[in-house]
Amino acid sequence: MKNTDSGNPYADIIHLSRPDSGKYPHMPMEKRAAQFSPFAALTGHRAAIWESARLTEEKHELREEEKTAIGQKLHLLHRQQREQPEITVTHFVPDMKKQGGQYVKVTGHVKKVDVHDGRLVLANGNEIYFDDIKELEGELFEGLFETD
């Protein structure tokens, strides 16, 4: 290779036109970058960043008075489950991917108070374990239990 322009080893060919392939048609400039777009060097990176930024909270231990009140309400629900009263339950849902979870409030009609398995089953399909319940609310409890 000749060196004809102030130290540039490609000076003799830099102004030549590109050779054409007889096998493939010339690709327009707009489409050249598109051929690489499906390639993602960091596949899953965005999802991993989002997951690490997602917040969870710890499950709170209830005071004895709160446990007693929930136990009394569950007992009343067990006795009244045939009427399928509507209640609102605040309960802890563990996170499937990381430590902790979140408290969720669900409203529905009681289908079953399963004392054997320690869970509350609502008509909409929600199953809530007694140990995860933080609060029970509903017309059935109005005037019967003191609230803080």
LINZI-V50523 format. One record per residue. RES is the residue in one small letter. SS is DSSP state (a for helix, b for strand, c for the rest). D_LAST is the distance of its C-alpha to the last C-alpha in whole Angstrom. Layout:
[[RES & SS & D_LAST] [RES & SS & D_LAST]]
This chain:
[[m & c & 89] [k & c & 91] [n & c & 89] [t & c & 91] [d & b & 88] [s & c & 87] [g & c & 85] [n & b & 84] [p & c & 85] [y & c & 84] [a & c & 86] [d & c & 88] [i & c & 86] [i & c & 83] [h & c & 85] [l & c & 86] [s & c & 84] [r & c & 82] [p & c & 84] [d & c & 83] [s & c & 82] [g & c & 85] [k & c & 82] [y & c & 79] [p & c & 78] [h & c & 77] [m & c & 73] [p & c & 72] [m & a & 70] [e & a & 67] [k & a & 67] [r & a & 68] [a & a & 64] [a & a & 62] [q & a & 64] [f & a & 62] [s & c & 58] [p & c & 57] [f & c & 57] [a & c & 54] [a & c & 55] [l & c & 51] [t & c & 50] [g & c & 46] [h & a & 46] [r & a & 44] [a & a & 41] [a & a & 41] [i & a & 40] [w & a & 37] [e & a & 36] [s & a & 36] [a & a & 34] [r & c & 31] [l & c & 28] [t & c & 26] [e & b & 23] [e & c & 22] [k & c & 20] [h & c & 17] [e & c & 17] [l & c & 13] [r & c & 12] [e & a & 14] [e & a & 10] [e & a & 10] [k & a & 14] [t & a & 14] [a & a & 11] [i & a & 13] [g & a & 16] [q & a & 16] [k & a & 15] [l & a & 19] [h & a & 20] [l & a & 20] [l & a & 21] [h & a & 24] [r & a & 25] [q & a & 25] [q & a & 26] [r & a & 29] [e & a & 28] [q & c & 27] [p & c & 23] [e & b & 22] [i & b & 19] [t & b & 17] [v & b & 17] [t & b & 16] [h & b & 18] [f & b & 20] [v & b & 24] [p & b & 26] [d & c & 29] [m & c & 32] [k & c & 34] [k & c & 32] [q & c & 30] [g & c & 26] [g & b & 25] [q & b & 22] [y & b & 19] [v & b & 20] [k & b & 19] [v & b & 21] [t & b & 21] [g & b & 24] [h & b & 25] [v & b & 25] [k & b & 28] [k & b & 28] [v & b & 25] [d & b & 28] [v & c & 27] [h & c & 30] [d & c & 29] [g & c & 26] [r & b & 25] [l & b & 24] [v & b & 27] [l & b & 26] [a & c & 29] [n & c & 29] [g & c & 30] [n & c & 27] [e & b & 27] [i & b & 23] [y & b & 23] [f & a & 21] [d & a & 20] [d & a & 20] [i & b & 17] [k & b & 14] [e & b & 12] [l & b & 13] [e & b & 13] [g & c & 16] [e & a & 17] [l & a & 18] [f & a & 14] [e & c & 14] [g & c & 13] [l & c & 13] [f & c & 10] [e & c & 7] [t & c & 4] [d & c & 0]]
